[in-house]
């Protein structure tokens, strides 16, 4: 078996079909670890003959490691349920997994899609994350959020795009916003991290300036401004939640 495609899911009915459609041609198996979806996520996944496992939420790192352990392929493409493999990347993956001279770990080029628009600036796109790797070559750390793939191999870069459908609309944004800021606060508390009000207030202001001005978010128009503003609030909120937890 050449390629296993792995995902973690929770209430992804709006995204899961698009994601699985994009990998169906190259996947020898699809493995999903779900953490209690109450919508049609699993119903949709079953149409793709996915192997589905239900497990309580353990944090992003541990949850992804659980997927890796269940994959049987020589290669693993571990993607999020809101990501879409471009045709160019799909063709590149075919070449990589069938070439004996290929490396072991690959980072594709991410392009964000927010509010229905491809976002090119503000730090949202043209960055790289591990998604394709040989089984046994590494695993994720145990962080609740912002998990990192740990390996002794040097990741190679793939310029072909993977589309990250981050936020469909503002309602979708704030649902994820609340979850992610809470998880960040929990992680910071575990690390005994503290930051006073003045510092995290200044951090939030700088976040807007960095995204909108330094990283040219203004070139994305209204969406660029909106995302910079929301990111500033995100920084403020996660530290405000940390402050609450430290009381």
Buried (B, 14 or more C-beta within 10 A) or exposed (E): EEBBBBBBBBBBBBBBBBBBEBBBEBBBBBBBBBBEBEBBBBEBBEEBEBBBEEBEBBBBBBBBBBBBEBBEBBBBBBBBBBBBBBEBBBBBBBEBBEEEEBBBBBBBBBBBBBBEEBBBBBBBBEEBBBBBBBBEBBBBBBBBBEBEBEBEEEBBEBEBBBBBBBBBEEEBBEEEBEEBBBBBBBBBBEEEEEBEEEEBBEBBEEBBEBBBEEBBBBEBEEBBBBBBBBBBBBBBBBBBBBBEEEE
